[in-house]
């Protein structure tokens, strides 16, 4: 379990490193700090545990497009996850 949490941490940390490093090459504006939150992290690292002060953007991966229509088919369980994620994240945004 601890190694799984560490794997999630490494995924987020490496994503942030590469995004930040790419942005540091040129000084073209404000820094964008992005975190990727995969569905597999939900049980071990809930959205409420994310320190929103560290990021300017969050990318969450809960949806998969339909391979025929290319639209997102949102199930009731995914709708609940999306709602909880968004509510948790927005509630802790700096004012």
N, C-alpha and C positions, 0 to 999 in steps of 0.2 A: 504494500500500500504506500509506504514512504517513497519507494522508487517510482511509483506511478505519479505521485504528487511532484516529485523532482523532475520527472519527464515533462509534465505540464509546464512547470516553471521554466525548464530549458527551452521548450517550444516558444513560449512567450518572450523570454529573454533574448534568444537568437533573432526572433522576428524584429524585436525592437532595436537590437544592435544593427542589423543590416539596414533597416529603414532609416535610423538615425545617422549611420555612417554615410549612406547615400545622400542624405540631405546636407551633410557637413561639407561635401565637396565644393558646393557653391553657396555663396551667401545671397540667396535670392528672396529671402523673406522670412517670416516667422517659422519656427521649428514645429514640425508636425510629429507627434508621438503617438504611434498606432500600436494597439494590442489586438491580437487575434485570439478569439475565445472559441475553441472547438466544442462541439456537443459532448465529446467524450470526457470533458473536464467537469461537466455538470454535477456528477455525484460526489467528486472529491474536492472540488474547488468551486463552490457556488458563486453566482454573480455578486452576491452580497459581500463576498470576501475580496472583491477587486478594489484596490485603492484608486479611485477615479481621479485623484489629484495628480497621478503620474502620467495620464494620457490625455491627448486632445481628441482622439478618435478610437472607437472600438469596432472591430469587425467580428461579427458572430456568425458561426457556421452551423445553422440548424436546418437549413432547407436545401433540398436537391430538386432541380428542375425536372419536370416530366420529360422523358426522352422522346416523346412524340410531339407534344404541343409546346414544349420549352417554357411552360408556365409553371409557377410554383403551386403545387398541390399542398395546401396547409392543413394537416390533420388537426384534430382537437388537441392532441397532446403537444404538437408543435406550436399551436396557437397559444397554449398556456405557457409554454417555455418562453416564447418570444415576449409575451406580455410581462411575465415575471422578470425577465432579463432587462427589458426596457424600463420598467417601473423601478427596479432596483438601481439601475445605472443613473437614471434621470434624478431620482430622489437625492443622490449624493453629489450632483454636479456642483462645483463652486459657484457662488453667486457673485 
